[in-house]
Amino acid sequence: MKGSEADEFSLEQTAPVRLFYIIITLTLGWPMYLVANVSGRPYDRWANHFDPYSPIFSKRERLEVSKLHAFRLLMLT
């Protein structure tokens, strides 16, 4: 009887490889998602999480995003 794929050894299941994937996701994937909406829902125009007029946000949320950016700038000064 042939074993299933789950029973076979895979290099991707080892701790060092999983750690590598986590590091790549957090250092490249997450920032790319925030800035350019990579692997996110498709929109009719360019979208990012820092533009209050991005199609990601509703009109109601635009003020909240703007406040968030103002407070971030205030914290940096």
Kinemage of the C-alpha trace (Angstrom):
@kinemage 1
@onewidth
@group {chain A} dominant
@subgroup {mainchain}
@vectorlist {calphas} color= white
{ca met a 1} P 0.000 0.000 0.000
{ca lys a 2} L 1.420 3.351 -1.035
{ca gly a 3} L 1.555 6.087 1.640
{ca ser a 4} L -0.152 9.404 1.217
{ca glu a 5} L 1.732 12.623 0.573
{ca ala a 6} L 1.239 13.627 4.206
{ca asp a 7} L 3.207 10.562 5.303
{ca glu a 8} L 6.202 11.363 3.112
{ca phe a 9} L 9.080 13.497 4.342
{ca ser a 10} L 9.224 16.982 2.930
{ca leu a 11} L 11.985 19.506 3.421
{ca glu a 12} L 9.312 22.207 3.732
{ca gln a 13} L 8.110 20.587 6.943
{ca thr a 14} L 11.393 21.120 8.779
{ca ala a 15} L 11.725 23.855 11.378
{ca pro a 16} L 14.528 25.810 9.635
{ca val a 17} L 12.611 26.006 6.365
{ca arg a 18} L 9.405 27.055 8.118
{ca leu a 19} L 11.332 29.701 10.049
{ca phe a 20} L 12.773 30.948 6.756
{ca tyr a 21} L 9.250 31.210 5.275
{ca ile a 22} L 8.033 33.123 8.325
{ca ile a 23} L 10.963 35.552 8.137
{ca ile a 24} L 10.417 36.159 4.410
{ca thr a 25} L 6.691 36.669 4.942
{ca leu a 26} L 7.192 39.182 7.746
{ca thr a 27} L 10.061 41.120 6.153
{ca leu a 28} L 8.895 41.158 2.523
{ca gly a 29} L 5.328 39.905 2.237
{ca trp a 30} L 3.638 41.976 4.919
{ca pro a 31} L 5.187 45.327 3.859
{ca met a 32} L 4.402 44.567 0.196
{ca tyr a 33} L 0.802 43.850 1.165
{ca leu a 34} L 0.510 47.143 3.061
{ca val a 35} L 2.174 49.304 0.415
{ca ala a 36} L 1.003 47.710 -2.829
{ca asn a 37} L -1.839 45.364 -1.777
{ca val a 38} L 0.141 42.392 -3.106
{ca ser a 39} L -1.935 39.199 -2.865
{ca gly a 40} L -4.871 41.221 -1.596
{ca arg a 41} L -8.322 41.675 -3.072
{ca pro a 42} L -8.222 43.198 -6.577
{ca tyr a 43} L -9.455 46.790 -6.948
{ca asp a 44} L -10.197 48.925 -9.988
{ca arg a 45} L -7.192 51.150 -9.244
{ca trp a 46} L -3.952 51.042 -7.257
{ca ala a 47} L -4.596 50.480 -3.559
{ca asn a 48} L -2.490 50.673 -0.419
{ca his a 49} L -3.137 50.897 3.296
{ca phe a 50} L -1.577 54.335 3.768
{ca asp a 51} L -3.728 56.353 1.361
{ca pro a 52} L -7.001 57.494 2.951
{ca tyr a 53} L -8.551 57.748 -0.543
{ca ser a 54} L -7.550 54.210 -1.445
{ca pro a 55} L -10.447 51.986 -2.546
{ca ile a 56} L -9.684 49.792 0.451
{ca phe a 57} L -11.381 52.305 2.737
{ca ser a 58} L -14.942 53.554 2.793
{ca lys a 59} L -15.757 57.254 3.032
{ca arg a 60} L -16.487 56.750 6.726
{ca glu a 61} L -13.029 55.261 7.351
{ca arg a 62} L -11.051 57.982 5.535
{ca leu a 63} L -11.095 60.336 8.515
{ca glu a 64} L -9.898 57.552 10.814
{ca val a 65} L -6.999 56.716 8.500
{ca ser a 66} L -6.050 60.392 8.320
{ca lys a 67} L -6.123 60.642 12.125
{ca leu a 68} L -3.920 57.584 12.391
{ca his a 69} L -1.318 59.130 10.081
{ca ala a 70} L -1.404 62.414 11.991
{ca phe a 71} L -0.815 60.633 15.302
{ca arg a 72} L 2.037 58.606 13.794
{ca leu a 73} L 3.707 61.787 12.609
{ca leu a 74} L 3.171 63.363 16.015
{ca met a 75} L 4.844 60.381 17.681
{ca leu a 76} L 7.873 60.640 15.375
{ca thr a 77} L 8.480 64.295 16.197
